[in-house]
Amino acid sequence: MTFAITIVFVLAYAAIALEHPLKLHKTASALLGAAICWALYALWGSDPQHVHVQLVENLAETAGIIVFLMGAMTIVEVVDAHGGFSIVTDRITTRDLRKLLWIVAWVTFFLSAVLDNLTTTIVMVSLVRKLLQKHEDRLFFAGVIVIAANAGGAWSPIGDVTTTMLWIGGQISALAIMKGIFLPSVLNLFVPLIVISFWVKGEAQMVAPAGVGGDGGHSAGFATGVSESEKRLVFFLGIGSLLFVPIFKTITHLPPWMGILFGLGVLWAVVETLHRKKAETHTSPLGVASALRRIDMSSVLFFLGILLAVGSLAAIGQLDYLATSLNQSVGNTTGIVMLIGVISAIVDNVPLVAASMGMYPLATFPQDSFLWEFIAYCAGTGGSMLIIGSAAGVAAMGIEKITFGWYLRKIAPLAALGYVAGALVYVGLY
């Protein structure tokens, strides 16, 4: 039974990694893998009732992450529909390429910590498409944006799905992860940014005023007719809702998904009030109900499938066996976690972190210990070493048509350098 379930999981994982050559969506592979793994466990397990209890417990843990993601994605969609992100992007007006590169990088870094690395990448790469005419310049900017988005998401409990998973699971706390990983994340971006600064220079060939939208794939086209005051209100309320989640958790001790639902409820009520006197044909794209229809449900279902699949490995004891094997073969926790970060550049970091959460119990490695913070850093930033290693990279690849080979030659070595630099700083500081 154990061998069969492991084989099914490996095949599903391989199908996820080879999504584009196979032309099979990774969500389908994840859902099939999860269903088959649990079905085999139920059929061959010694106690079907015990299997059912384990599945329900795993689903309860997974559902918290899924609800949080859906709430956060909806808030971001509502802000974007009102053109709220232009409040940030319209202030980038410099024509000096090097200065523009640094501005874009650090705006991405901090914006990613507040939103998430995927959304921030889409917004910033689309912005650069509107700013720069020369494709080669845009490629370097896109590479930096991927590194900055992943680095910015790693030190925030709401900036990257893997950090969110660790936060919701109780492995890390919001304040500790921000204090512990901030400086390594800064170095993760700073080191490659210094090098790339020598490659881009001169005056940018501007093609249009700063903004988001057009053929970049992330448009604020619904914002027509929205007043400046309404745009600002929705933007700050949306960002405030996301920032309030850690505060809500600290005050109430309720899980983060309850905080995000509270913020979404407040935003929903305000948006409905703002547009209640306008024509329905105009307000419908601006409403939260419309935003719910636009969120990427395939990504939500992918997270559900892969987390349930990993849960089946934990239920049969394979993750405990893997942890023991890694400890025996590598023999060093630092080396194991850095290896996880490198692997996350090849395969999705969500199942890797989910597996790590099952491999190492909180009784042995308590909240905010070295292991969990280092996993948050390595899994969050390791994906920058390949263009397909993170959701941010895949998004940039699709928008700017970045080839795998170009990124591997130009950006990957610098991303690896930043990854190692940040890791060494964290190990040294800890």
One Martini backbone bead per residue (centre of mass of N, CA, C, O) as a GRO file, in nm:
protein
  430
    1MET     BB    1   0.060   0.061  -0.024
    2THR     BB    2   0.288   0.266   0.019
    3PHE     BB    3   0.412   0.233  -0.263
    4ALA     BB    4   0.163   0.311  -0.433
    5ILE     BB    5   0.117   0.595  -0.318
    6THR     BB    6   0.398   0.705  -0.387
    7ILE     BB    7   0.379   0.666  -0.692
    8VAL     BB    8   0.135   0.845  -0.740
    9PHE     BB    9   0.264   1.103  -0.630
   10VAL     BB   10   0.506   1.115  -0.823
   11LEU     BB   11   0.339   1.126  -1.084
   12ALA     BB   12   0.184   1.384  -1.013
   13TYR     BB   13   0.435   1.559  -0.977
   14ALA     BB   14   0.548   1.521  -1.262
   15ALA     BB   15   0.300   1.641  -1.405
   16ILE     BB   16   0.335   1.921  -1.281
   17ALA     BB   17   0.629   1.978  -1.387
   18LEU     BB   18   0.509   1.878  -1.697
   19GLU     BB   19   0.271   2.056  -1.795
   20HIS     BB   20   0.358   2.168  -2.079
   21PRO     BB   21   0.443   1.910  -2.236
   22LEU     BB   22   0.163   1.756  -2.161
   23LYS     BB   23  -0.090   1.944  -2.156
   24LEU     BB   24  -0.152   1.943  -1.829
   25HIS     BB   25  -0.304   2.053  -1.579
   26LYS     BB   26  -0.201   2.074  -1.252
   27THR     BB   27  -0.478   2.042  -1.116
   28ALA     BB   28  -0.550   1.764  -1.224
   29SER     BB   29  -0.309   1.615  -1.100
   30ALA     BB   30  -0.364   1.688  -0.803
   31LEU     BB   31  -0.653   1.571  -0.776
   32LEU     BB   32  -0.590   1.283  -0.864
   33GLY     BB   33  -0.371   1.222  -0.660
   34ALA     BB   34  -0.542   1.264  -0.404
   35ALA     BB   35  -0.774   1.063  -0.461
   36ILE     BB   36  -0.600   0.804  -0.504
   37CYS     BB   37  -0.443   0.800  -0.238
   38TRP     BB   38  -0.694   0.785  -0.049
   39ALA     BB   39  -0.825   0.537  -0.180
   40LEU     BB   40  -0.596   0.337  -0.122
   41TYR     BB   41  -0.599   0.376   0.184
   42ALA     BB   42  -0.898   0.288   0.225
   43LEU     BB   43  -0.873  -0.001   0.091
   44TRP     BB   44  -0.583  -0.092   0.256
   45GLY     BB   45  -0.657  -0.020   0.520
   46SER     BB   46  -0.729  -0.138   0.843
   47ASP     BB   47  -0.905   0.147   0.911
   48PRO     BB   48  -1.150   0.330   0.774
   49GLN     BB   49  -1.223   0.523   1.009
   50HIS     BB   50  -0.937   0.639   1.049
   51VAL     BB   51  -0.909   0.752   0.764
   52HIS     BB   52  -1.145   0.949   0.785
   53VAL     BB   53  -1.032   1.118   1.017
   54GLN     BB   54  -0.771   1.206   0.873
   55LEU     BB   55  -0.909   1.349   0.635
   56VAL     BB   56  -1.068   1.560   0.798
   57GLU     BB   57  -0.823   1.690   0.933
   58ASN     BB   58  -0.679   1.771   0.669
   59LEU     BB   59  -0.910   1.944   0.555
   60ALA     BB   60  -0.920   2.154   0.783
   61GLU     BB   61  -0.636   2.266   0.734
   62THR     BB   62  -0.672   2.332   0.429
   63ALA     BB   63  -0.922   2.523   0.441
   64GLY     BB   64  -0.784   2.763   0.576
   65ILE     BB   65  -0.603   2.831   0.331
   66ILE     BB   66  -0.822   2.858   0.113
   67VAL     BB   67  -0.990   3.085   0.242
   68PHE     BB   68  -0.764   3.291   0.256
   69LEU     BB   69  -0.699   3.306  -0.047
   70MET     BB   70  -0.979   3.390  -0.149
   71GLY     BB   71  -0.999   3.651   0.012
   72ALA     BB   72  -0.740   3.791  -0.093
   73MET     BB   73  -0.805   3.775  -0.400
   74THR     BB   74  -1.066   3.943  -0.383
   75ILE     BB   75  -0.951   4.204  -0.275
   76VAL     BB   76  -0.757   4.254  -0.512
   77GLU     BB   77  -0.976   4.266  -0.733
   78VAL     BB   78  -1.128   4.513  -0.623
   79VAL     BB   79  -0.894   4.711  -0.633
   80ASP     BB   80  -0.838   4.678  -0.939
   81ALA     BB   81  -1.124   4.759  -1.045
   82HIS     BB   82  -1.065   5.063  -0.913
   83GLY     BB   83  -0.754   5.140  -0.972
   84GLY     BB   84  -0.563   5.136  -0.708
   85PHE     BB   85  -0.264   5.074  -0.817
   86SER     BB   86  -0.212   5.361  -0.942
   87ILE     BB   87  -0.116   5.500  -0.680
   88VAL     BB   88   0.167   5.369  -0.721
   89THR     BB   89   0.248   5.366  -1.035
   90ASP     BB   90   0.208   5.683  -1.106
   91ARG     BB   91   0.485   5.763  -0.933
   92ILE     BB   92   0.649   5.650  -1.179
   93THR     BB   93   0.871   5.887  -1.376
   94THR     BB   94   1.139   5.805  -1.443
   95ARG     BB   95   1.415   5.777  -1.708
   96ASP     BB   96   1.616   5.627  -1.544
   97LEU     BB   97   1.703   5.305  -1.553
   98ARG     BB   98   1.845   5.256  -1.282
   99LYS     BB   99   1.640   5.402  -1.103
  100LEU     BB  100   1.394   5.242  -1.201
  101LEU     BB  101   1.490   4.966  -1.109
  102TRP     BB  102   1.497   5.030  -0.802
  103ILE     BB  103   1.206   5.115  -0.771
  104VAL     BB  104   1.069   4.859  -0.875
  105ALA     BB  105   1.202   4.660  -0.679
  106TRP     BB  106   1.106   4.794  -0.400
  107VAL     BB  107   0.810   4.803  -0.459
  108THR     BB  108   0.781   4.500  -0.498
  109PHE     BB  109   0.887   4.406  -0.224
  110PHE     BB  110   0.664   4.557  -0.046
  111LEU     BB  111   0.406   4.476  -0.200
  112SER     BB  112   0.438   4.166  -0.161
  113ALA     BB  113   0.401   4.173   0.154
  114VAL     BB  114   0.096   4.272   0.129
  115LEU     BB  115   0.014   4.086  -0.077
  116ASP     BB  116   0.155   3.910  -0.342
  117ASN     BB  117   0.373   3.780  -0.570
  118LEU     BB  118   0.182   3.743  -0.809
  119THR     BB  119   0.028   4.013  -0.821
  120THR     BB  120   0.278   4.196  -0.823
  121THR     BB  121   0.400   4.091  -1.086
  122ILE     BB  122   0.169   4.166  -1.274
  123VAL     BB  123   0.167   4.468  -1.216
  124MET     BB  124   0.478   4.537  -1.274
  125VAL     BB  125   0.510   4.416  -1.558
  126SER     BB  126   0.283   4.584  -1.682
  127LEU     BB  127   0.413   4.854  -1.624
  128VAL     BB  128   0.677   4.813  -1.788
  129ARG     BB  129   0.530   4.783  -2.063
  130LYS     BB  130   0.438   5.095  -2.045
  131LEU     BB  131   0.735   5.223  -2.018
  132LEU     BB  132   0.901   5.020  -2.207
  133GLN     BB  133   1.029   4.957  -2.533
  134LYS     BB  134   1.265   4.777  -2.468
  135HIS     BB  135   1.292   4.440  -2.439
  136GLU     BB  136   1.558   4.393  -2.285
  137ASP     BB  137   1.488   4.571  -2.046
  138ARG     BB  138   1.228   4.419  -1.963
  139LEU     BB  139   1.365   4.152  -1.890
  140PHE     BB  140   1.534   4.254  -1.651
  141PHE     BB  141   1.297   4.363  -1.492
  142ALA     BB  142   1.145   4.095  -1.467
  143GLY     BB  143   1.368   3.945  -1.313
  144VAL     BB  144   1.366   4.137  -1.068
  145ILE     BB  145   1.069   4.105  -0.994
  146VAL     BB  146   1.079   3.808  -0.918
  147ILE     BB  147   1.285   3.836  -0.690
  148ALA     BB  148   1.132   4.057  -0.527
  149ALA     BB  149   0.864   3.907  -0.482
  150ASN     BB  150   0.983   3.659  -0.331
  151ALA     BB  151   1.135   3.817  -0.111
  152GLY     BB  152   0.887   3.981  -0.003
  153GLY     BB  153   0.707   3.724   0.068
  154ALA     BB  154   0.888   3.569   0.284
  155TRP     BB  155   0.861   3.796   0.540
  156SER     BB  156   0.549   3.750   0.506
  157PRO     BB  157   0.248   3.603   0.606
  158ILE     BB  158   0.100   3.733   0.316
  159GLY     BB  159   0.320   3.704   0.059
  160ASP     BB  160   0.316   3.380   0.076
  161VAL     BB  161   0.184   3.070   0.069
  162THR     BB  162   0.403   2.930   0.246
  163THR     BB  163   0.403   3.131   0.480
  164THR     BB  164   0.101   3.101   0.536
  165MET     BB  165   0.109   2.803   0.607
  166LEU     BB  166   0.299   2.835   0.854
  167TRP     BB  167   0.119   3.034   1.007
  168ILE     BB  168  -0.144   2.866   1.022
  169GLY     BB  169   0.016   2.606   1.145
  170GLY     BB  170   0.222   2.743   1.381
  171GLN     BB  171   0.537   2.772   1.300
  172ILE     BB  172   0.472   3.081   1.282
  173SER     BB  173   0.500   3.424   1.343
  174ALA     BB  174   0.460   3.735   1.234
  175LEU     BB  175   0.687   3.897   1.385
  176ALA     BB  176   0.921   3.690   1.364
  177ILE     BB  177   0.941   3.670   1.051
  178MET     BB  178   0.997   3.971   1.001
  179LYS     BB  179   1.258   3.987   1.174
  180GLY     BB  180   1.422   3.730   1.066
  181ILE     BB  181   1.384   3.769   0.724
  182PHE     BB  182   1.432   4.054   0.617
  183LEU     BB  183   1.741   4.077   0.567
  184PRO     BB  184   1.776   3.829   0.379
  185SER     BB  185   1.572   3.939   0.167
  186VAL     BB  186   1.725   4.193   0.095
  187LEU     BB  187   1.981   4.043  -0.008
  188ASN     BB  188   1.841   3.873  -0.226
  189LEU     BB  189   1.805   4.144  -0.395
  190PHE     BB  190   2.062   4.326  -0.375
  191VAL     BB  191   2.277   4.157  -0.518
  192PRO     BB  192   2.150   4.137  -0.810
  193LEU     BB  193   2.094   4.442  -0.841
  194ILE     BB  194   2.384   4.538  -0.857
  195VAL     BB  195   2.461   4.387  -1.115
  196ILE     BB  196   2.230   4.487  -1.309
  197SER     BB  197   2.306   4.793  -1.290
  198PHE     BB  198   2.551   4.751  -1.503
  199TRP     BB  199   2.356   4.669  -1.756
  200VAL     BB  200   2.173   4.920  -1.692
  201LYS     BB  201   2.156   5.220  -1.895
  202GLY     BB  202   2.031   5.524  -1.918
  203GLU     BB  203   1.757   5.604  -2.113
  204ALA     BB  204   1.437   5.559  -2.128
  205GLN     BB  205   1.200   5.420  -2.353
  206MET     BB  206   0.911   5.563  -2.369
  207VAL     BB  207   0.552   5.474  -2.441
  208ALA     BB  208   0.395   5.558  -2.169
  209PRO     BB  209   0.220   5.614  -1.925
  210ALA     BB  210   0.175   5.524  -1.626
  211GLY     BB  211   0.041   5.186  -1.576
  212VAL     BB  212  -0.227   4.950  -1.592
  213GLY     BB  213  -0.249   4.710  -1.859
  214GLY     BB  214  -0.354   4.606  -2.142
  215ASP     BB  215  -0.140   4.347  -2.272
  216GLY     BB  216  -0.045   4.240  -1.977
  217GLY     BB  217  -0.319   4.104  -1.819
  218HIS     BB  218  -0.377   4.364  -1.610
  219SER     BB  219  -0.675   4.527  -1.555
  220ALA     BB  220  -0.840   4.861  -1.488
  221GLY     BB  221  -1.108   4.894  -1.676
  222PHE     BB  222  -1.344   4.922  -1.454
  223ALA     BB  223  -1.266   5.231  -1.351
  224THR     BB  224  -1.475   5.366  -1.501
  225GLY     BB  225  -1.617   5.632  -1.305
  226VAL     BB  226  -1.417   5.641  -1.081
  227SER     BB  227  -1.331   5.809  -0.829
  228GLU     BB  228  -1.067   5.915  -0.650
  229SER     BB  229  -1.190   5.862  -0.369
  230GLU     BB  230  -1.279   5.569  -0.425
  231LYS     BB  231  -1.005   5.455  -0.496
  232ARG     BB  232  -0.866   5.520  -0.226
  233LEU     BB  233  -1.058   5.376  -0.035
  234VAL     BB  234  -1.028   5.088  -0.152
  235PHE     BB  235  -0.725   5.063  -0.130
  236PHE     BB  236  -0.688   5.116   0.182
  237LEU     BB  237  -0.895   4.903   0.271
  238GLY     BB  238  -0.764   4.657   0.139
  239ILE     BB  239  -0.484   4.681   0.268
  240GLY     BB  240  -0.592   4.698   0.560
  241SER     BB  241  -0.719   4.415   0.565
  242LEU     BB  242  -0.451   4.261   0.536
  243LEU     BB  243  -0.298   4.400   0.780
  244PHE     BB  244  -0.520   4.309   1.004
  245VAL     BB  245  -0.487   4.004   1.039
  246PRO     BB  246  -0.260   3.983   1.257
  247ILE     BB  247  -0.418   4.151   1.466
  248PHE     BB  248  -0.666   3.972   1.488
  249LYS     BB  249  -0.513   3.720   1.586
  250THR     BB  250  -0.389   3.846   1.844
  251ILE     BB  251  -0.660   3.931   1.982
  252THR     BB  252  -0.849   3.655   1.928
  253HIS     BB  253  -0.705   3.373   1.834
  254LEU     BB  254  -0.782   3.343   1.554
  255PRO     BB  255  -0.773   3.252   1.253
  256PRO     BB  256  -0.681   3.411   0.961
  257TRP     BB  257  -0.944   3.349   0.794
  258MET     BB  258  -1.126   3.527   0.974
  259GLY     BB  259  -0.988   3.798   0.915
  260ILE     BB  260  -1.034   3.799   0.604
  261LEU     BB  261  -1.345   3.787   0.624
  262PHE     BB  262  -1.379   4.051   0.771
  263GLY     BB  263  -1.246   4.234   0.557
  264LEU     BB  264  -1.433   4.152   0.323
  265GLY     BB  265  -1.697   4.245   0.455
  266VAL     BB  266  -1.625   4.543   0.477
  267LEU     BB  267  -1.563   4.593   0.178
  268TRP     BB  268  -1.836   4.507   0.068
  269ALA     BB  269  -2.009   4.719   0.215
  270VAL     BB  270  -1.868   4.969   0.098
  271VAL     BB  271  -1.905   4.915  -0.205
  272GLU     BB  272  -2.213   4.902  -0.201
  273THR     BB  273  -2.246   5.193  -0.094
  274LEU     BB  274  -2.096   5.351  -0.318
  275HIS     BB  275  -2.290   5.200  -0.569
  276ARG     BB  276  -2.610   5.214  -0.512
  277LYS     BB  277  -2.679   5.473  -0.726
  278LYS     BB  278  -2.590   5.314  -0.959
  279ALA     BB  279  -2.574   5.153  -1.231
  280GLU     BB  280  -2.564   4.817  -1.274
  281THR     BB  281  -2.381   4.806  -1.533
  282HIS     BB  282  -2.146   4.958  -1.379
  283THR     BB  283  -2.114   4.805  -1.090
  284SER     BB  284  -2.070   4.496  -1.134
  285PRO     BB  285  -1.749   4.489  -1.181
  286LEU     BB  286  -1.698   4.628  -0.880
  287GLY     BB  287  -1.791   4.399  -0.729
  288VAL     BB  288  -1.747   4.122  -0.530
  289ALA     BB  289  -1.901   3.914  -0.698
  290SER     BB  290  -1.727   3.961  -0.951
  291ALA     BB  291  -1.450   3.898  -0.822
  292LEU     BB  292  -1.514   3.598  -0.758
  293ARG     BB  293  -1.522   3.523  -1.071
  294ARG     BB  294  -1.200   3.615  -1.121
  295ILE     BB  295  -1.072   3.419  -0.967
  296ASP     BB  296  -0.827   3.161  -0.940
  297MET     BB  297  -0.954   2.847  -0.910
  298SER     BB  298  -0.726   2.663  -1.009
  299SER     BB  299  -0.528   2.739  -0.781
  300VAL     BB  300  -0.704   2.658  -0.544
  301LEU     BB  301  -0.733   2.355  -0.634
  302PHE     BB  302  -0.435   2.294  -0.630
  303PHE     BB  303  -0.386   2.334  -0.331
  304LEU     BB  304  -0.587   2.123  -0.242
  305GLY     BB  305  -0.464   1.876  -0.385
  306ILE     BB  306  -0.167   1.887  -0.278
  307LEU     BB  307  -0.233   1.886   0.027
  308LEU     BB  308  -0.386   1.615   0.027
  309ALA     BB  309  -0.157   1.443  -0.089
  310VAL     BB  310   0.043   1.500   0.139
  311GLY     BB  311  -0.145   1.397   0.364
  312SER     BB  312  -0.124   1.097   0.281
  313LEU     BB  313   0.178   1.067   0.353
  314ALA     BB  314   0.142   1.136   0.652
  315ALA     BB  315  -0.063   0.907   0.723
  316ILE     BB  316   0.155   0.666   0.634
  317GLY     BB  317   0.461   0.782   0.723
  318GLN     BB  318   0.656   0.904   0.493
  319LEU     BB  319   0.758   1.174   0.618
  320ASP     BB  320   0.910   1.051   0.852
  321TYR     BB  321   1.100   0.887   0.671
  322LEU     BB  322   1.220   1.129   0.517
  323ALA     BB  323   1.340   1.277   0.758
  324THR     BB  324   1.529   1.049   0.843
  325SER     BB  325   1.686   1.028   0.575
  326LEU     BB  326   1.793   1.320   0.567
  327ASN     BB  327   1.940   1.312   0.838
  328GLN     BB  328   2.133   1.077   0.750
  329SER     BB  329   2.247   1.194   0.474
  330VAL     BB  330   2.301   1.498   0.561
  331GLY     BB  331   2.301   1.583   0.888
  332ASN     BB  332   2.170   1.883   0.829
  333THR     BB  333   1.941   2.127   0.859
  334THR     BB  334   2.055   2.344   0.675
  335GLY     BB  335   2.098   2.160   0.425
  336ILE     BB  336   1.806   2.066   0.393
  337VAL     BB  337   1.673   2.346   0.350
  338MET     BB  338   1.845   2.435   0.108
  339LEU     BB  339   1.751   2.198  -0.068
  340ILE     BB  340   1.455   2.279  -0.075
  341GLY     BB  341   1.507   2.548  -0.225
  342VAL     BB  342   1.629   2.424  -0.481
  343ILE     BB  343   1.387   2.238  -0.553
  344SER     BB  344   1.179   2.482  -0.582
  345ALA     BB  345   1.295   2.552  -0.877
  346ILE     BB  346   1.161   2.283  -1.007
  347VAL     BB  347   0.933   2.275  -0.800
  348ASP     BB  348   0.678   2.321  -0.611
  349ASN     BB  349   0.662   2.475  -0.289
  350VAL     BB  350   0.404   2.374  -0.157
  351PRO     BB  351   0.464   2.063  -0.119
  352LEU     BB  352   0.729   2.103   0.033
  353VAL     BB  353   0.613   2.248   0.281
  354ALA     BB  354   0.399   2.042   0.347
  355ALA     BB  355   0.605   1.818   0.400
  356SER     BB  356   0.764   1.962   0.626
  357MET     BB  357   0.522   1.985   0.824
  358GLY     BB  358   0.509   1.663   0.843
  359MET     BB  359   0.812   1.590   0.922
  360TYR     BB  360   0.809   1.828   1.151
  361PRO     BB  361   0.739   1.857   1.466
  362LEU     BB  362   0.649   2.088   1.712
  363ALA     BB  363   0.771   1.934   1.953
  364THR     BB  364   1.067   1.959   1.827
  365PHE     BB  365   0.977   2.226   1.647
  366PRO     BB  366   0.904   2.512   1.741
  367GLN     BB  367   0.794   2.807   1.727
  368ASP     BB  368   1.031   3.003   1.563
  369SER     BB  369   1.237   2.833   1.468
  370PHE     BB  370   1.489   2.784   1.260
  371LEU     BB  371   1.353   2.593   1.060
  372TRP     BB  372   1.096   2.762   0.980
  373GLU     BB  373   1.231   3.025   0.890
  374PHE     BB  374   1.420   2.893   0.679
  375ILE     BB  375   1.198   2.773   0.505
  376ALA     BB  376   1.063   3.040   0.431
  377TYR     BB  377   1.306   3.148   0.279
  378CYS     BB  378   1.388   2.914   0.081
  379ALA     BB  379   1.103   2.856  -0.047
  380GLY     BB  380   1.047   3.160  -0.133
  381THR     BB  381   1.342   3.210  -0.303
  382GLY     BB  382   1.433   2.956  -0.472
  383GLY     BB  383   1.238   2.996  -0.727
  384SER     BB  384   1.421   3.223  -0.873
  385MET     BB  385   1.633   3.024  -1.026
  386LEU     BB  386   1.367   2.977  -1.195
  387ILE     BB  387   1.105   3.058  -1.399
  388ILE     BB  388   0.935   2.783  -1.293
  389GLY     BB  389   0.972   2.814  -0.957
  390SER     BB  390   0.724   3.025  -0.972
  391ALA     BB  391   0.447   3.212  -0.999
  392ALA     BB  392   0.594   3.471  -1.077
  393GLY     BB  393   0.760   3.352  -1.313
  394VAL     BB  394   0.524   3.249  -1.486
  395ALA     BB  395   0.389   3.523  -1.522
  396ALA     BB  396   0.629   3.669  -1.658
  397MET     BB  397   0.661   3.470  -1.892
  398GLY     BB  398   0.377   3.527  -2.017
  399ILE     BB  399   0.389   3.840  -2.053
  400GLU     BB  400   0.715   3.868  -2.166
  401LYS     BB  401   0.833   3.616  -2.309
  402ILE     BB  402   1.022   3.433  -2.144
  403THR     BB  403   1.286   3.236  -2.161
  404PHE     BB  404   1.444   2.981  -2.014
  405GLY     BB  405   1.736   3.038  -2.121
  406TRP     BB  406   1.765   3.336  -2.052
  407TYR     BB  407   1.721   3.312  -1.747
  408LEU     BB  408   1.948   3.107  -1.695
  409ARG     BB  409   2.180   3.305  -1.789
  410LYS     BB  410   2.102   3.597  -1.650
  411ILE     BB  411   1.942   3.531  -1.359
  412ALA     BB  412   1.998   3.267  -1.201
  413PRO     BB  413   2.286   3.327  -1.083
  414LEU     BB  414   2.186   3.576  -0.918
  415ALA     BB  415   1.969   3.434  -0.753
  416ALA     BB  416   2.167   3.235  -0.620
  417LEU     BB  417   2.341   3.448  -0.484
  418GLY     BB  418   2.114   3.571  -0.311
  419TYR     BB  419   2.031   3.311  -0.167
  420VAL     BB  420   2.302   3.256  -0.024
  421ALA     BB  421   2.338   3.527   0.117
  422GLY     BB  422   2.080   3.514   0.292
  423ALA     BB  423   2.139   3.242   0.429
  424LEU     BB  424   2.407   3.320   0.568
  425VAL     BB  425   2.290   3.553   0.734
  426TYR     BB  426   2.083   3.392   0.894
  427VAL     BB  427   2.274   3.187   1.020
  428GLY     BB  428   2.459   3.398   1.155
  429LEU     BB  429   2.236   3.544   1.326
  430TYR     BB  430   2.118   3.279   1.468
   0.00000   0.00000   0.00000
